[in-house]
Amino acid sequence: EAIVATALEDYGTATAIIMVIGMAANILVARFSRMKYIFLTGHHTLFMAALIGVVFTVAGLEGFLLYVLGGLMLGLVMAFFPTIAQPFMRKITGNDKIALGHFSTTTYVISAWIGSLVGKGSKSTEDIKFPKGLAFLRDTSVAIGLTMLVLYLIVAFAAGPTFLREGIGSDQNILIFAIIQGITFAAGVYIVLQGVRMVIDEIVPAFKGFSDKIVPDAKPALDCPVVFPFAPTAVLIGFLVSFLGGVVGLGILVAVGAENAILPGVVPHFFVGATAGVFANATGGRRGAVIGAFINGLAITFLPLLLLPVL
């Protein structure tokens, strides 16, 4: 998101035109091919339009050719990624009503594939039995809030009160700061999950009217949190293990003296790692969720290195 914000200063026109052409191309691809998916995750459409604009410009394209080829590429991937994820989405949701519209789909599919290889006989993460005294941890918001509290405490104490005061501009006590941030993160996730439930209840019936007239049999491809309610425990496991994979990946880059090191960001590891955990759990249970999410954490650490020369 930060890269896109920076890129828009120089590639704003290309991004906007590619985005518009891409959305139209997505409808055409869905109408005249077997990839019957309409990509409805708007911010990811913007991100990919910017990325394609940057990459194609660096490759030497400009003007009409840049806009048309970029738009066609965007429209194609907007239909392709939901298509490769749909077999696993049917397994996760138990039906074929919604699809996944997210450009991290490659790592989700890889995680699900790995889960199928290593998770034979492993029970689902949702079958984990908590002791009666810890039954409250089955509530996703509580579990995420406590997890983020621990992470914020570690980082806040490592940074120290001076950094909190001068770097962040907070005069709060470190403990109070960590508690508030952990609860805020959990509240944000709760809002996302409630929104997802509303989207599923409302957008699917509304979308049917659109698809019947313009793209028969099309399915809406929605943002990755759409799978969170189907496996809340896998969400937490996927996040934590993916973040661990990111830390391990950072350690490897530092150990080999790499020119660039990729820091593990909490937001991408939460959303992408959690979704990878849900996908891998669907094919390989607990073992699959752990190993699949860890591979995801490594992937989103090393893959960005390939883009750095272009960026």
C-alpha positions as CSV (number, residue, x, y, z in Angstrom):
1,E,0.0,0.0,0.0
2,A,2.9,2.4,0.8
3,I,4.5,1.5,-2.6
4,V,1.3,2.2,-4.4
5,A,0.8,5.5,-2.7
6,T,4.4,6.5,-3.8
7,A,3.9,5.1,-7.3
8,L,0.7,7.0,-7.9
9,E,2.6,10.3,-7.8
10,D,4.3,9.3,-11.1
11,Y,2.0,6.6,-12.5
12,G,-1.4,7.9,-11.5
13,T,-2.8,8.3,-15.0
14,A,-1.6,4.9,-16.2
15,T,-3.0,3.3,-13.0
16,A,-6.4,4.9,-13.4
17,I,-6.8,4.0,-17.1
18,I,-5.5,0.4,-16.6
19,M,-7.9,0.0,-13.7
20,V,-10.9,1.0,-15.8
21,I,-9.9,-1.1,-18.8
22,G,-9.1,-4.0,-16.5
23,M,-12.5,-4.0,-14.8
24,A,-14.2,-4.0,-18.3
25,A,-11.9,-6.7,-19.5
26,N,-12.7,-8.8,-16.4
27,I,-16.4,-8.7,-17.3
28,L,-15.6,-9.7,-20.9
29,V,-13.4,-12.6,-19.8
30,A,-16.1,-13.8,-17.4
31,R,-18.7,-13.5,-20.2
32,F,-16.9,-15.3,-22.9
33,S,-14.7,-17.8,-21.1
34,R,-15.0,-20.5,-18.4
35,M,-13.5,-18.2,-15.8
36,K,-16.9,-17.0,-14.6
37,Y,-15.7,-14.7,-11.8
38,I,-16.1,-10.9,-11.2
39,F,-13.3,-9.5,-9.1
40,L,-14.9,-7.2,-6.5
41,T,-12.0,-6.4,-4.2
42,G,-11.5,-2.7,-5.2
43,H,-8.3,-1.9,-3.4
44,H,-6.5,-4.9,-4.8
45,T,-7.6,-3.9,-8.3
46,L,-6.0,-0.5,-7.6
47,F,-2.8,-2.2,-6.3
48,M,-2.4,-4.5,-9.3
49,A,-3.2,-1.7,-11.7
50,A,-0.4,0.3,-10.2
51,L,2.0,-2.6,-10.2
52,I,1.3,-3.5,-13.9
53,G,1.6,0.2,-14.8
54,V,5.1,0.4,-13.2
55,V,6.3,-2.9,-14.5
56,F,5.1,-2.3,-18.1
57,T,6.5,1.2,-18.1
58,V,9.9,0.0,-16.9
59,A,9.7,-2.6,-19.7
60,G,9.4,0.2,-22.3
61,L,5.6,0.4,-23.0
62,E,3.9,3.8,-23.0
63,G,0.7,5.5,-24.2
64,F,-2.0,3.5,-25.9
65,L,-0.1,0.2,-25.8
66,L,0.6,0.6,-22.1
67,Y,-3.0,1.2,-21.2
68,V,-4.6,-1.5,-23.4
69,L,-2.1,-4.3,-22.7
70,G,-2.0,-3.4,-19.0
71,G,-5.8,-3.3,-18.8
72,L,-6.1,-6.7,-20.6
73,M,-3.5,-8.2,-18.3
74,L,-5.4,-6.9,-15.3
75,G,-8.7,-8.2,-16.5
76,L,-7.2,-11.6,-17.1
77,V,-5.7,-12.0,-13.7
78,M,-8.9,-10.7,-12.1
79,A,-10.6,-13.8,-13.5
80,F,-7.7,-16.2,-13.3
81,F,-6.9,-16.0,-9.6
82,P,-10.4,-16.7,-8.4
83,T,-10.5,-19.6,-10.8
84,I,-7.5,-21.4,-9.3
85,A,-8.7,-20.8,-5.8
86,Q,-12.3,-22.0,-6.3
87,P,-11.8,-25.8,-5.8
88,F,-10.5,-24.9,-2.3
89,M,-13.2,-22.3,-1.7
90,R,-15.8,-25.0,-2.3
91,K,-14.1,-27.1,0.3
92,I,-13.9,-24.2,2.8
93,T,-17.4,-22.8,2.4
94,G,-19.3,-26.0,1.6
95,N,-20.9,-24.4,-1.5
96,D,-20.1,-22.7,-4.8
97,K,-21.8,-19.3,-4.2
98,I,-18.7,-17.1,-3.6
99,A,-15.1,-16.9,-4.8
100,L,-11.9,-15.4,-3.5
101,G,-10.8,-12.1,-5.1
102,H,-7.2,-11.5,-3.7
103,F,-3.9,-11.2,-5.4
104,S,-2.1,-13.3,-2.8
105,T,-4.0,-16.3,-4.1
106,T,-0.8,-18.1,-5.4
107,T,0.4,-18.6,-1.8
108,Y,-3.0,-19.8,-0.7
109,V,-3.1,-22.4,-3.4
110,I,0.5,-23.5,-2.6
111,S,-0.5,-23.7,1.1
112,A,-3.5,-25.8,0.4
113,W,-1.4,-28.1,-1.9
114,I,1.2,-28.5,0.9
115,G,-1.6,-29.2,3.4
116,S,-2.9,-32.0,1.2
117,L,0.6,-33.5,1.1
118,V,1.5,-33.3,4.8
119,G,-1.9,-33.3,6.6
120,K,-3.2,-36.8,5.9
121,G,-5.2,-37.9,9.0
122,S,-4.7,-34.5,10.8
123,K,-7.8,-33.1,12.5
124,S,-9.2,-29.7,11.7
125,T,-8.0,-26.7,13.7
126,E,-11.6,-26.1,14.6
127,D,-11.7,-29.5,16.5
128,I,-9.1,-28.3,19.0
129,K,-10.4,-28.9,22.5
130,F,-9.7,-26.0,24.9
131,P,-9.7,-26.7,28.7
132,K,-12.8,-25.3,30.4
133,G,-10.7,-22.5,32.0
134,L,-9.5,-21.4,28.5
135,A,-12.7,-21.8,26.6
136,F,-12.9,-18.1,26.1
137,L,-10.0,-18.4,23.6
138,R,-12.4,-20.0,21.1
139,D,-13.7,-16.4,20.6
140,T,-11.6,-15.1,17.7
141,S,-11.7,-11.5,19.0
142,V,-10.4,-12.4,22.4
143,A,-7.7,-14.7,21.1
144,I,-6.5,-12.1,18.6
145,G,-6.6,-9.3,21.2
146,L,-4.5,-11.3,23.7
147,T,-2.1,-12.4,20.9
148,M,-1.6,-8.8,19.7
149,L,-1.2,-7.6,23.3
150,V,1.8,-10.0,23.8
151,L,3.3,-8.9,20.5
152,Y,2.9,-5.2,21.3
153,L,4.3,-5.7,24.8
154,I,7.4,-7.4,23.3
155,V,8.0,-4.7,20.7
156,A,7.1,-1.7,23.0
157,F,9.5,-2.8,25.7
158,A,12.2,-3.5,23.1
159,A,11.7,0.0,21.7
160,G,11.6,1.7,25.1
161,P,9.7,4.7,26.4
162,T,12.0,7.2,24.6
163,F,11.0,5.8,21.2
164,L,7.3,5.8,22.2
165,R,7.6,9.4,23.2
166,E,9.8,10.7,20.3
167,G,9.2,8.2,17.5
168,I,5.4,7.8,17.9
169,G,4.5,10.8,19.9
170,S,2.9,8.8,22.7
171,D,3.2,9.8,26.4
172,Q,1.4,6.7,27.5
173,N,2.9,4.1,29.8
174,I,4.3,1.2,27.8
175,L,1.9,-1.3,29.3
176,I,-1.1,0.9,28.7
177,F,0.0,1.6,25.1
178,A,0.4,-2.1,24.4
179,I,-3.0,-2.9,25.9
180,I,-4.8,-0.2,23.9
181,Q,-3.1,-1.2,20.6
182,G,-3.9,-4.9,21.1
183,I,-7.6,-4.2,21.8
184,T,-7.7,-1.7,18.9
185,F,-6.3,-4.4,16.5
186,A,-8.9,-6.9,17.8
187,A,-11.7,-4.4,17.4
188,G,-10.7,-3.7,13.8
189,V,-10.7,-7.5,13.0
190,Y,-14.1,-7.8,14.7
191,I,-15.5,-5.0,12.4
192,V,-14.0,-6.7,9.4
193,L,-15.6,-10.1,10.3
194,Q,-19.0,-8.5,10.9
195,G,-18.7,-6.7,7.6
196,V,-17.8,-10.0,5.9
197,R,-21.0,-11.6,7.2
198,M,-23.0,-8.6,6.0
199,V,-21.4,-8.8,2.5
200,I,-22.1,-12.6,2.2
201,D,-25.7,-12.0,3.3
202,E,-26.4,-9.0,1.0
203,I,-24.0,-8.9,-2.0
204,V,-24.6,-12.5,-3.2
205,P,-28.4,-12.0,-3.8
206,A,-27.7,-8.5,-5.3
207,F,-25.0,-9.9,-7.5
208,K,-27.3,-12.5,-8.9
209,G,-29.4,-9.9,-10.6
210,F,-26.3,-8.4,-12.3
211,S,-24.9,-11.8,-13.4
212,D,-28.2,-13.1,-14.8
213,K,-28.4,-10.1,-17.2
214,I,-24.7,-9.5,-18.1
215,V,-22.6,-12.5,-17.2
216,P,-24.7,-15.6,-16.7
217,D,-23.5,-18.0,-14.0
218,A,-20.8,-15.5,-12.8
219,K,-19.7,-15.6,-9.1
220,P,-18.6,-12.6,-7.0
221,A,-14.9,-12.8,-6.0
222,L,-14.5,-11.2,-2.6
223,D,-11.6,-10.1,-0.3
224,C,-9.7,-12.7,1.8
225,P,-11.5,-12.1,5.1
226,V,-14.6,-13.8,3.5
227,V,-13.1,-17.1,4.6
228,F,-12.3,-16.1,8.2
229,P,-15.7,-17.1,9.7
230,F,-15.4,-20.6,8.4
231,A,-12.2,-21.5,10.4
232,P,-11.5,-18.9,13.1
233,T,-8.9,-21.0,14.9
234,A,-7.0,-21.5,11.6
235,V,-7.0,-17.7,11.2
236,L,-5.1,-17.2,14.4
237,I,-2.7,-20.2,13.8
238,G,-2.1,-19.0,10.2
239,F,-1.3,-15.5,11.3
240,L,1.2,-16.5,14.1
241,V,2.9,-19.2,12.0
242,S,3.2,-17.0,8.9
243,F,4.7,-14.2,11.1
244,L,7.1,-16.7,12.4
245,G,8.0,-17.7,8.9
246,G,8.6,-14.0,8.1
247,V,10.9,-13.7,11.1
248,V,12.8,-16.8,10.0
249,G,13.0,-15.4,6.5
250,L,14.4,-12.1,7.8
251,G,17.0,-14.1,9.8
252,I,18.1,-16.0,6.7
253,L,18.5,-12.8,4.7
254,V,20.6,-11.2,7.4
255,A,22.6,-14.4,7.9
256,V,23.6,-14.6,4.2
257,G,24.4,-10.9,4.0
258,A,21.6,-10.1,1.6
259,E,21.7,-6.5,0.2
260,N,18.1,-6.1,1.2
261,A,16.1,-7.5,4.1
262,I,12.3,-7.8,4.2
263,L,10.8,-6.9,7.5
264,P,7.7,-9.0,8.5
265,G,4.8,-6.7,8.5
266,V,1.9,-7.5,10.9
267,V,-0.9,-6.6,8.5
268,P,0.2,-8.7,5.5
269,H,1.1,-11.6,7.7
270,F,-2.3,-11.4,9.5
271,F,-4.5,-11.2,6.4
272,V,-2.4,-13.3,4.0
273,G,-1.1,-15.7,6.7
274,A,-4.6,-16.2,8.2
275,T,-6.1,-17.0,4.8
276,A,-3.2,-19.4,4.0
277,G,-4.0,-21.1,7.3
278,V,-7.7,-21.5,6.4
279,F,-6.8,-22.9,3.0
280,A,-4.2,-25.3,4.3
281,N,-6.5,-26.4,7.1
282,A,-9.2,-27.3,4.6
283,T,-6.9,-29.8,2.9
284,G,-4.5,-30.8,5.7
285,G,-6.0,-30.0,9.1
286,R,-3.8,-28.7,11.9
287,R,-0.6,-30.0,10.5
288,G,-1.4,-28.6,7.1
289,A,-2.4,-25.2,8.6
290,V,0.9,-24.9,10.4
291,I,3.2,-26.0,7.6
292,G,1.3,-24.2,4.9
293,A,1.2,-20.9,6.8
294,F,4.9,-21.2,7.5
295,I,5.7,-21.6,3.8
296,N,3.4,-18.7,3.1
297,G,5.4,-16.6,5.6
298,L,8.6,-17.5,3.8
299,A,7.1,-16.8,0.4
300,I,5.9,-13.3,1.2
301,T,9.3,-12.6,2.6
302,F,11.4,-13.7,-0.4
303,L,9.1,-13.0,-3.4
304,P,9.2,-9.2,-2.9
305,L,12.9,-9.4,-3.5
306,L,12.2,-10.2,-7.1
307,L,10.3,-6.9,-7.5
308,L,12.9,-4.7,-6.0
309,P,15.0,-4.2,-9.2
310,V,11.8,-3.1,-11.0
311,L,10.6,-0.8,-8.2
